[in-house]
Amino acid sequence: MKKLILSLSLFPMLAAAVLANPFSDFKAQIQAHGTALLKPFAADLGGLIGGNDFNSGRSLGFPGFEAGVDAVVQAKPSSDNLVLRNTKVNAFGLPMVHAGAALPLIGADIMLRGIGYSGFSIIGGGLRYPVIHSGTLTKFIPDVSVSAYYDVITYNYFKGSHMSMDASASFDIPVIKPYVGVGIDRTNLEIKGISAGLNGIDGSISKPRYTVGVRFSPLPLLYVYGAYNMLHGQTGYSIGAGAKF
């Protein structure tokens, strides 16, 4: 609980980290130190993307709809991520906007998300399927869902993809709704726009991710949340808000 409170109290720092552009020296670092820097960089980027995958274990249920904004911040680059460490980047983050709707008949939710700024963009989507869904008479059993996402990544000096799979659980109790989850991210990046000798070189990496968070519903249709993450072994924080109908 202390870690969750910390994630909410650090909102100004998180916002500043999200709005910064930590990728601006990617070209210079790859030119100076080579392509061995690519995979550790991809691992940290994939953790930020995957950290936006869920904030509840409860599916929408047809004809449900939701939309919101999310942000994940990593407290510092991993020890191998010299693209960021060499340029003295500390906390860095990634915002997202998302929307989702429940599909009829099959019981799954379809989710879309994306962001674009400073030459960097992500667009992706996924499916979330309920494994356990609590009801009026079973409020105190957890909601459990599984999800899978695919995202396309574009930047001035790299392009690639991110795939993730998750399982999450939460309690749909009034006002405060705790949740936990685990996921795995596979991120592939390919160098472009740097030099003939480097363009086209790619690297892929897969890493696990863990989350514990709390979602608050101050009003019936609105929610805010905060979470503590282990992003591929690195400390991270999530914040977000949205509306659910």
Secondary structure, 3 states (H helix, E strand, C coil): CHHHHHHHHCHHHHHHHHHCCCCCCHHHHHHHHCHHHHHHHHHHHHHHHHCCCCCCCCCCCCCCEEEEEEEEEECCCCCCCHHHHCCCCCCEEEEEEEEEEECCCCCCEEEEEEEEECCEEEEEEEEEEEEECCCCCCCCCCEEEEEEEEEEEECCCEEEEEEEEEEEEECCCCCEEEEEEEEEEEEEEEECCCCCCCCCCEEEEEEEEEEEEEEEEEECCEEEEEEEEEECCEEEEEEEEEEEC
